[in-house]
């Protein structure tokens, strides 16, 4: 069953909108709980090392899942090539995001 491109685009936009809404809600609730945005920023800076560890674990898990997909599709060249392309795009995206954070 093929999905239309419009439905896929609307679904992706919906997911992005929900993510932005959740991020703004977390920021609002955090600043309300701590009293001010400045206090929220200081608390966020204090947890920076833990967030680095979380990101490393997240990227490691994504890499392990990608590697498992490559292993599963080793006998189907077309699917393996598709998984390799997705992995390459993911690596470029992660590299871009991490370099823009410097």
C-alpha positions in Angstrom: 0.0 0.0 0.0 1.6 3.3 -1.1 1.0 6.5 0.7 0.6 9.7 -1.3 3.3 12.3 -1.0 0.9 14.9 0.3 -0.1 12.6 3.1 3.5 11.9 3.9 4.3 15.6 3.9 1.3 16.5 6.1 2.3 13.7 8.5 5.9 15.0 8.8 4.6 18.6 9.3 2.3 17.4 12.0 5.1 15.5 13.8 7.3 18.7 13.6 4.5 20.9 14.9 3.9 18.5 17.9 7.6 18.4 18.6 7.8 22.2 18.7 4.7 22.4 20.8 6.1 19.9 23.3 9.5 21.8 23.4 7.8 25.1 24.1 5.5 23.5 26.7 8.5 22.0 28.5 10.3 25.4 28.4 7.3 27.2 29.8 6.7 24.6 32.6 10.4 24.6 33.5 10.6 28.4 33.7 7.4 28.5 35.7 8.6 25.8 38.1 12.0 27.5 38.7 10.7 31.0 38.8 12.3 32.6 35.8 13.8 31.9 32.4 17.3 32.9 33.8 17.1 30.2 36.5 15.9 27.7 33.9 18.9 28.5 31.8 21.3 28.0 34.7 19.7 24.7 35.6 19.9 23.7 32.0 23.6 24.6 31.9 24.2 22.5 35.0 22.8 19.4 33.3 24.9 19.8 30.1 27.3 16.9 30.8 24.4 14.6 31.4 22.8 15.7 28.2 26.0 15.0 26.3 26.0 11.4 27.7 22.4 11.1 26.6 23.2 12.2 23.1 26.1 9.8 22.8 23.8 7.0 24.0 21.1 8.0 21.6 23.5 8.2 18.6 25.0 4.8 19.6 21.5 3.2 19.7 20.6 4.7 16.3 23.9 3.4 14.9 23.3 -0.1 16.3 19.8 -0.2 14.8 21.1 1.0 11.4 23.9 -1.7 11.6 21.3 -4.3 12.4 19.2 -3.3 9.4 22.2 -3.5 7.2 22.9 -7.0 8.5 19.3 -8.1 7.9 19.2 -6.8 4.3 22.5 -8.2 3.2 20.8 -10.6 0.8 18.6 -8.0 -0.7 20.8 -5.5 -2.5 18.1 -2.9 -3.4 16.9 -2.7 0.2 20.5 -2.7 1.5 21.3 0.3 -0.8 18.3 2.1 0.5 19.4 1.5 4.2 22.9 2.7 3.3 21.5 5.9 1.8 19.3 6.5 4.8 22.3 6.0 7.1 24.4 8.4 5.0 21.7 11.1 5.2 21.4 10.5 8.9 25.1 10.8 9.5 25.2 14.1 7.5 22.2 15.4 9.4 23.7 14.5 12.8 27.1 16.0 11.8 25.4 19.2 10.6 23.4 19.5 13.8 26.3 18.9 16.1 28.6 21.3 14.2 26.0 24.1 14.3 26.0 23.7 18.1 29.6 24.7 18.5 
